[in-house]
Amino acid sequence: MRSRPQSLTLRPKAGRHLHAGPVTYAVLSLFTLVSLAPLVWTAIAASRTSTRLAQTPPPLWFGGNLFKNLERAWTEASLGDAMFNTTIVASSITVGTVLFSTIAGFAFAKLRFRLSGLLLLLTIGTMMVPPQLSVVPLYLWIADLQWTNQLQSVVLPTFVSAFGVFFMRQYLVQALPTELIEAARVDGASSLRVVWHVVFPAARPAMAVLALLTFVFSWNDFLWPIIALNQSNPTVQVALNSLGTGYIPDKAVIMAGALLGTLPLLLAFVLFGRQIVSGIMQGAVKG
């Protein structure tokens, strides 16, 4: 009786866990340190004085002015009101983008209607238009509606994302079986019920990823809010811009304000990071 080839006998069993070697840990540690370097430097700069930051070499460890600079940044930039406004803006944009992008992505992925390919092409084509080109007509439209310096002027123009529609469409093509939709139709489910009970559960991982990306982008958006709003009703980025004004801006206070503006994003990732990573992995496997 012939023996099995050696290559077959040495093949690892299915489902066996692969263990990382020291080189893998070294590379991952290096990338982690590089990724954390800007945040750590922001915290170090926020704990120093502006005079010390101007010296050479720059400080490489924390100082004793962190809480003082944080208090100054919070007071001078009115970051309490700015964070409240930004939370409303970012949350509204996130909910609208995820909701409408999922519905539109489902329509492009599973429904058959006239000019669907052309409409999808036009939707993707809007992603290639630089946002700076739409600033002037958008501002004229907002001014005609008398929405200047109001939060809806920031929310509504970005309530639906072309990237979100394309992202959800690509996910639902693979993740949502057509047979499942047909079975729901046979059971007498309406279109709204199909979306609520079939599409949303199947798209939940991608919706979590899109929600995080949209929230981060909305929280960090600066170009349109600085045009549509002013210092009396700012978002975080508009409020932080006021810290850089003056004859000699205090760089330590600016860094402290930037650190305060980043903390909510870090908190969101700590709370929902596991669900987000799980959604990314599920999307990668189904893709």
C-alpha positions in Angstrom: 0.0 0.0 0.0 1.4 3.3 -1.1 2.1 5.9 1.6 0.7 9.4 1.5 2.9 12.1 0.0 4.7 14.1 2.6 3.2 17.4 1.5 -0.3 16.1 2.3 0.7 14.7 5.7 2.2 18.1 6.7 -0.7 20.2 5.7 -2.3 21.9 8.7 -5.8 20.9 9.6 -8.8 23.1 8.7 -9.7 25.5 11.4 -6.3 25.4 13.0 -5.1 28.7 14.5 -2.0 30.3 13.0 0.4 31.9 15.5 2.3 35.1 14.8 6.1 35.1 15.0 8.4 37.7 16.5 8.8 39.5 13.2 5.0 40.0 13.0 4.9 41.4 16.5 7.8 43.8 15.8 6.1 45.1 12.6 2.7 45.6 14.3 4.4 47.3 17.3 6.2 49.7 14.9 3.0 50.6 13.1 1.2 51.1 16.4 3.9 53.5 17.6 3.9 55.4 14.4 0.1 55.7 14.5 0.0 56.9 18.1 2.9 59.3 17.7 0.7 62.3 16.6 -1.7 61.8 19.5 1.1 61.5 22.0 2.8 64.6 20.7 -0.4 66.5 20.9 -0.8 65.6 24.5 2.9 66.4 25.3 2.6 69.8 23.6 -0.7 70.5 25.4 1.1 70.0 28.7 3.9 72.5 28.0 4.1 76.3 27.5 4.2 78.0 24.2 7.8 79.2 25.0 9.0 75.7 25.6 7.5 74.5 22.3 9.4 77.1 20.5 12.7 75.9 21.8 15.1 73.4 20.2 15.1 70.4 20.8 11.3 70.1 21.4 10.0 68.5 24.5 9.7 64.7 24.5 7.9 64.2 27.8 4.9 65.7 29.5 4.9 68.9 31.5 2.8 70.3 34.3 0.5 72.7 32.4 -1.9 70.1 30.9 -5.0 70.9 32.9 -4.3 74.6 32.9 -4.1 74.6 29.1 -7.2 72.4 28.8 -9.2 74.8 30.9 -8.0 77.8 28.9 -8.9 76.1 25.6 -12.3 75.0 26.9 -13.1 78.6 28.1 -11.6 80.7 25.3 -13.1 78.6 22.4 -16.4 77.9 24.2 -15.9 74.2 23.5 -18.8 73.1 25.6 -21.3 74.7 23.2 -19.2 73.7 20.2 -19.2 70.0 21.2 -22.9 70.1 21.8 -23.5 71.5 18.3 -21.0 69.1 16.7 -22.7 66.1 18.4 -26.1 67.2 17.0 -24.6 67.8 13.5 -22.5 64.6 13.4 -25.2 62.4 14.8 -27.9 63.8 12.4 -25.6 63.4 9.4 -24.6 59.9 10.5 -28.2 58.7 11.0 -29.4 60.2 7.7 -26.4 58.9 5.7 -26.7 55.4 7.1 -30.5 55.2 6.7 -30.8 56.6 3.2 -27.5 55.0 1.9 -28.7 51.6 3.0 -32.1 52.0 1.3 -30.6 53.4 -1.9 -27.9 50.7 -1.8 -30.5 48.0 -1.5 -32.4 49.5 -4.5 -29.3 49.6 -6.7 -28.2 46.1 -5.6 -31.4 44.1 -5.7 -34.2 46.0 -7.4 -34.6 46.2 -11.2 -35.8 49.5 -12.6 -35.2 51.7 -15.7 -31.9 53.6 -15.9 -30.6 52.0 -12.7 -27.1 51.6 -14.2 -27.1 55.3 -15.4 -28.3 56.6 -12.0 -25.6 54.5 -10.2 -23.0 55.9 -12.6 -24.2 59.5 -11.9 -24.1 58.8 -8.2 -20.5 57.5 -8.3 -19.6 60.4 -10.6 -20.5 63.0 -8.0 -17.7 61.6 -5.9 -15.2 62.9 -8.5 -16.4 66.5 -8.2 -14.2 68.5 -5.8 -16.3 69.8 -2.9 -14.8 73.3 -3.3 -16.7 73.7 -6.6 -20.0 73.5 -4.8 -19.3 76.0 -2.0 -20.5 79.2 -3.8 -23.9 77.8 -5.2 -24.5 76.0 -1.9 -23.9 79.1 0.1 -26.3 81.1 -2.2 -28.9 78.4 -1.7 -28.4 78.5 2.1 -28.6 82.3 2.1 -31.9 82.3 0.1 -33.4 80.0 2.7 -32.0 82.2 5.5 -30.2 79.3 7.1 -26.8 81.0 7.6 -25.3 80.4 11.0 -27.8 77.7 11.7 -27.0 74.0 12.2 -29.3 72.7 9.4 -27.2 74.5 6.9 -24.4 72.1 7.8 -26.6 69.0 8.2 -28.8 68.9 5.1 -26.1 69.4 2.4 -24.4 66.2 3.6 -27.4 64.2 4.7 -26.8 61.6 1.9 -23.4 60.4 0.8 -22.6 59.1 -2.7 -19.8 57.0 -1.1 -22.3 55.6 1.4 -24.7 54.5 -1.4 -21.9 52.9 -3.3 -20.5 51.2 -0.2 -23.9 49.8 0.9 -24.6 48.7 -2.7 -21.4 46.7 -3.0 -22.0 45.1 0.4 -25.6 44.1 -0.2 -24.9 42.5 -3.6 -23.1 39.7 -1.7 -24.5 39.8 1.8 -28.3 39.8 0.9 -29.6 36.7 -0.9 -32.2 37.5 -3.5 -34.1 34.4 -2.3 -34.6 35.9 1.1 -36.3 39.0 -0.4 -38.5 36.8 -2.6 -39.5 34.7 0.4 -40.5 37.8 2.3 -42.5 38.9 -0.7 -44.3 35.6 -0.9 -45.2 35.9 2.8 -46.9 39.2 1.9 -44.4 41.6 3.3 -44.5 45.2 1.9 -41.5 47.0 0.6 -41.1 48.9 3.9 -41.3 45.7 5.9 -38.8 44.0 3.7 -36.4 46.9 4.3 -36.9 46.9 8.0 -36.9 43.1 8.7 -34.7 41.8 5.9 -32.4 44.5 4.6 -31.4 46.3 7.8 -30.5 43.1 9.7 -28.4 41.8 6.8 -26.6 45.2 6.4 -26.0 45.8 10.1 -22.2 45.2 9.9 -21.7 47.5 7.0 -24.0 50.1 8.6 -21.8 50.1 11.7 -18.7 50.7 9.6 -20.4 53.4 7.5 -21.7 55.1 10.7 -18.2 55.3 12.2 -16.7 56.7 9.0 -19.5 59.2 8.6 -19.4 60.4 12.2 -15.6 60.9 12.1 -15.8 62.8 8.8 -18.7 65.0 10.1 -16.9 65.7 13.4 -13.7 66.7 11.6 -15.3 68.7 8.8 -14.0 72.2 8.6 -14.5 73.7 5.1 -18.2 74.0 5.0 -18.9 74.7 8.7 -16.4 77.6 8.7 -18.3 79.2 5.8 -21.9 78.5 6.9 -21.4 79.2 10.7 -19.6 81.7 12.8 -18.2 81.9 16.3 -21.6 82.6 17.9 -22.9 79.1 16.9 -19.8 77.0 16.0 -18.9 73.4 15.7 -15.7 72.1 17.3 -13.5 72.8 14.3 -14.8 76.3 13.9 -14.3 76.9 17.6 -10.7 75.6 17.5 -10.0 78.0 14.6 -10.6 80.9 17.0 -7.7 79.7 19.2 -5.3 80.3 16.3 -6.2 84.0 15.9 -4.3 86.8 17.5 -0.9 88.4 17.1 1.0 85.5 18.8 -1.2 82.4 19.1 -0.5 80.2 22.1 0.5 76.9 20.5 0.1 75.0 23.7 -3.5 76.1 24.1 -4.2 75.2 20.5 -2.8 71.7 21.1 -5.0 71.4 24.2 -8.1 72.4 22.2 -7.2 69.8 19.5 -6.8 67.2 22.2 -10.2 68.0 23.7 -11.7 67.9 20.2 -10.2 64.4 19.6 -11.3 62.8 22.8 -15.0 62.2 21.8 -13.8 60.3 18.7 -11.5 58.1 20.8 -14.3 57.5 23.3 -16.6 56.4 20.4 -14.0 54.0 19.1 -13.4 52.5 22.5 -17.1 51.9 23.1 -17.9 50.6 19.6 -14.5 49.4 18.3 -15.3 45.7 18.6 -18.6 46.0 16.7 -16.9 48.1 14.0 -13.9 45.7 13.5 -16.4 42.8 13.5 -18.4 44.5 10.7 -15.2 45.2 8.7 -14.2 41.5 9.0 -17.6 40.2 8.1 -17.7 42.5 5.0 -14.3 41.3 4.0 -15.3 37.6 4.2 -18.6 38.1 2.3 -16.8 40.3 -0.3 
